[in-house]
């Protein structure tokens, strides 16, 4: 019978944990960027045109 490879299992758990934390951070970042323009009220106003 083969021995369990604890190092591999630990690494897989660490990878899963990091992925979960990255997804959570991305959701938080998206939520912040979505709320930021709406709180200032400037998002609905069109940007002024620059003459060339």
C-alpha positions as CSV (number, residue, x, y, z in Angstrom):
1,X,0.0,0.0,0.0
2,X,1.3,3.5,-0.9
3,X,2.0,6.1,1.8
4,X,-0.1,9.2,1.8
5,X,1.7,12.2,0.4
6,X,0.9,14.8,3.1
7,X,3.0,17.5,1.4
8,X,0.9,17.3,-1.8
9,X,-2.4,17.4,0.3
10,X,-1.2,20.4,2.2
11,X,-0.2,22.2,-1.0
12,X,-3.6,21.5,-2.5
13,X,-5.3,22.9,0.6
14,X,-3.1,26.1,0.5
15,X,-3.9,26.5,-3.2
16,X,-7.6,26.2,-2.5
17,X,-7.4,28.7,0.3
18,X,-5.5,31.2,-1.8
19,X,-8.0,30.9,-4.6
20,X,-10.9,31.5,-2.2
21,X,-9.2,34.5,-0.8
22,X,-8.4,35.9,-4.2
23,X,-12.1,35.5,-5.3
24,X,-13.2,37.2,-2.1
25,X,-10.8,40.1,-2.7
26,X,-12.0,40.4,-6.3
27,X,-15.6,40.6,-5.1
28,X,-14.7,43.3,-2.6
29,X,-12.8,45.2,-5.2
30,X,-15.7,45.1,-7.6
31,X,-18.1,46.2,-5.0
32,X,-15.9,49.2,-4.1
33,X,-15.5,50.2,-7.7
34,X,-19.2,49.9,-8.4
35,X,-20.1,52.1,-5.4
36,X,-17.4,54.7,-5.8
37,X,-18.8,56.5,-9.0
38,X,-22.4,56.4,-7.8
39,X,-21.6,58.1,-4.5
40,X,-20.0,61.1,-6.3
41,X,-22.9,61.5,-8.8
42,X,-20.5,62.3,-11.6
43,X,-20.8,58.9,-13.3
44,X,-24.1,59.9,-15.1
45,X,-22.7,63.1,-16.4
46,X,-21.0,62.8,-19.8
47,X,-17.3,63.7,-20.0
48,X,-16.6,67.1,-21.7
49,X,-15.3,66.9,-25.2
50,X,-11.8,68.1,-25.8
51,X,-11.3,70.3,-29.0
52,X,-8.5,69.0,-31.2
